[in-house]
Every structure is written in C-alpha cells, then in structure tokens.
C-alpha cells in the first residue's frame, strides 16, 4: 500500500509542477475567450444566424486588431504573453464559429449574404495572424489559430456553394425571406 501512496504523491507533485510551469496567461485565456458583453451579444443574436455570424466576425476582428497593434506598435513588456493569449482566444472563437456554421449548414439557415463577408474577413485574419515575428512563446498557439482559421475559411467557401444549390432547389417564399430554418 505504501508503494501506491508514493505513486499518488509523485503524480500529484508532477501535476502541480506542470501546472506552475504553464504561462500564467494561458490559464486565464482558457477560462473564457469571450467577455460577458460578448456572450450577451451572442445570446441576443441567437435567433438571427447572419447577425450571429457577424458578431463572431467582430469578436475575431477585435482580437486580430489587438495582435496587430502589439506587433506594430511600441514594444511593450509581456507582449509575447499577450499575443499568446489573444491567439488562444481567437482559436476558441473560431472553433465556436465553425460549430455554428456546421449547425446552420445542417439546418439550411439562410446566411448567403454574410458568407462572402466571412470569407473576406478570414483572408484578412490570416495575414494578421501571420504578422507577429516568430516566438516560442506563441508558435504553437499561432499554428492552432491558423488551423482553426483554415477550417472556418473552407467551411464558409463550401457553404456558399451548398447554400446556392439548396436555395435554388428550395426557393424561400417572397414575403418571408428570413434567416430562420426551413
């Protein structure tokens, strides 16, 4: 039984050591990528898929603009940690956006008008996410953000074609053209 206690003690010690080895900002970033106001905005736009997609676009625009400001402005202490946190937030928001796009695709929600805007925004975000100089402090976070961005970009491009075909075969009624499911 003492061998088992030693093992558990070592495991707990190893876990604690790993926890303290993590950058402090990464724990904060994983708690929630969205502010309370942003969560409220998503709640407010839940009934309108186009508005919700554009809310996500705005959230990602804010994060990428802050990354751009950190890399082009005067060098601030803790810049790498801030970029790391913003990249993790961006990845989380992109993943949530992709989940929403998947849901809208399955339910045939009409988001044809915002998809080209999303594609253009995703191209802009790619440039901004690649702009910070290489740093081991955020290289993995950047890679993950770029992979999530690629997934969203591809999903949006695919949805443009899918939505054109679906709504050509199932035209919405003239008077009730809306963004709700059919």
N, C-alpha and C positions, 0 to 999 in steps of 0.2 A: 504494500500500500504506500510506503514512503517513496517508492520509485514513481508512482502515479502523481503524488503531490509535488515531487521535484519537477516532473514534466509540465504540470499545470502552472507551476510557479515560473518556469522558464518561458512558457508560452505567453503568460500574462506580461512578463518583463519584455519579451520580444515585441509584443503588440504595443506596449507603451513606448518603447524605443522608436518603433516605426511611426507611431502617431506624432511624436515630438520631432521626428526628422522631416515630416511634411512641412512645406512652406505654410506659414500661418494663414496667408490669404486664401489658399486653396480650400481650407475648411469653410471659410466664410462664403466663398463662391459656390460651394456645393450646397449650402443651406437653401438658397433660393436665388435663381438667376433673375427673377422679376421682383420689382418693388411692389409694395402694397397697391400703389396707384395703378401700376401696370396690370396687376391681377384684376383689379376692379374694372379696368378698361376692357380686358378680355371677357369678363362677366357681362359687361354692358353690350358687347358686340356678338354675343353667343348666337343670337337669332339671325344675324346677317353675316354670311360667310365672306362676302367681299370686304366688308368693314373689318372683320376679324383678321383676314389675311393682311390687310393694310396696317392694322395695329401691330402685327408681328414685324412687318417691314419697318415700321417706325422704331420699334424696340431695337432691332438689329442695326438700323441706321445710327441710332444713338451710340451703341457700343463701338461700332466701327469708326465713327467720327471721333470718339474719345481715344481710340487706339491711334488714329492718325494724328491727333493733337499731341499725344505723348511722344510720338516718333519724330514729328516735325518741329515741335516747339522746343523751348529751352529744356535741357536735360534736368529732370527732377530726381531727387533721391527716391529709391523704391520703384523706379519706372518699370523695371523688368517684372516685378511682382504685380504691379497694376496691370500691365499688358497680359500677364498670365491669367489674372482674374477675369479680365474682360474677354479674353479668348474662351475661357471656360463658360462664361455666361452666354456668349454668342453661340457656342456649341449646343448648350442646353436649349436655348430659344429656337435654334434651327431644328433641333430634334423635335421639339413640340410643334413647330410649324409643319414639319414633314408628316407628323402624325395627323394633324388637322387636314392636310392635303389628301392623305390616304382616305380619311373618313369622307371628305367631300367628294372624292372620286367614286367611292363605292355607292354613295347615296345620290349621285348625279346632281349635286348642288351647282347652280349656275355661277361660276366665278370667271367666266370668259373674259370679262373686261379687266380684271386685275392680274390675270396670269402674265400678260406681256410686261406689265409693270414689275412683277416679281422677277421675271427673267432678267430684265434690265438691272434691277437692284442687285440681284445675285452676282452679276458680272462686276458691278461696282464694288461689292463687298469683297470679292476675290482679290481685286487689286489692293484694297486697303488691308486685307488680312496678310498679304504677302509683303507689305511695305516695311514692317519693323525689321531691323537688322537681325541676323541670326543670333540666338542666345540660348544656351542650355536651360535657362530659367523658364522658357516658354516654347521650346521647339516641339515638344510632344503635344502641348495644348494647341499650337498652331496647326499641326498636322491633323489633329482630330477636328478642329473647326473647319479646315479646308475640305475634309472628307464629308462632314455633315453638309457643308455648303454645296458640294458637288451633288450629293443626294437630292437636296431640295431643288437645285437647278435642273437636274434630269427629270425629277418628278413634275416640275412645272412645264417643261417642254413636252413631256409625254401627255400631260393633261390637256394642253392646248389642242392637240390632235384628237384626243379622246372626246373632249367636250364638243369640238366642231362636229364630229361624227354623230355623237349622241343627240345633240340638239337639232341636227339636220334630220335625223330619223324620228325624233320626238319633239317637234316644234312646240315651244311654250305658247299658251293662249295669249292673244294680243293684249288683253286687258290685265292679265295677272302675271306679267313678266316680272319675276322677282327672284330672289336668291335662296328660296326655300326648296326643300327636296320635292321631287315629283313622285 
